[in-house]
Amino acid sequence: MYTRARFGKELKERVSFQEDIRKIAAWAHEVYIEGSPDQDVEFLRILLILNKMEDGPEFSICFKRLNEIADDLIAGKRNINMDY
């Protein structure tokens, strides 16, 4: 099961390689599906928002913002702004 910090570290790595946004979105969906009902609701919401990037460029989040989100997850920050 992914924690916020683990997901943030892997997200940061994917962003550093500028992995295709659709691949990042699909990965976020996999993490969501593999999660448990005990996971924190905000983290699950973040995963779903990241997954939405698969739906088209209008839902994409730039690499700079993805990196900031990763930093917030690693730091354990709550109420992360997911505006894109």
N, C-alpha and C positions, 0 to 999 in steps of 0.2 A: 504494500500500500504506500502510495506517495504521501509525503508530508509537504507542507508549503515550502519548506527550505529545500528539500530534495528536488521538487518540481522547479523551483526558482533557479537552482544551480544548473539543472539540465536545460532549462529554457535559455539561460544566459549563454550556455555553450552553443546551442543551436543558433542563437542570434549572432554570436561571434563568427560563425561560419556562413551567415546569411542564408540559412536553409530556406527553401521555398516556403512561403507563408502557408500554402495549402497543406504541406507536410506537417508544419507546426500545428495547424488546426486539427488535422487528423490525429496527431499524437495526443493533443489535449482531449480529444473525444475518447481515445483509448484509455487514458488515465481516468477519465470520468466514469466510463463503463466498468473499469476494474476496481473502482472505489468501493467503499463500504458505506452503509447507511449511517454509520457513526461519524463520518467525516464532517468537518465543519462546513456549514451551508454556504458561507461566503466563498470558500475555496472552490466548492462545486460550481457556484455561479460564475466564478472567474474562468473555470475550465469550459463552461458552456459558451461564454462570451468569446473566448479564444477559438473555440470550435466554429463559431459563426463566420470566422474569416474564410471558411471554405465556400461560403455562399456568394462570393464575388468581391471585386476590388473595393466596392463601397463599404465593406465591412472589415477591410484590412486595417491592421494596426502597424504603424511604422516600426522599424527595427529599434529606433531610439526609444520609443515608448515601451516596446516589449522588454527592452533592457531595464528600464526604470521599474516596470512591473516585477521583473525577476528580482531586482534589488529589494523591492518592498516585501516580496514573498520570503526571501532569504532572511530579512530583518525581522520577520514575524509581524509586520505592520498589519493593522486591521483597517477596514473601510477603505480599501484601495480604489482609487478613482480609475474606472475602466473606460472613460470617455476616449474616443478615438477620432 
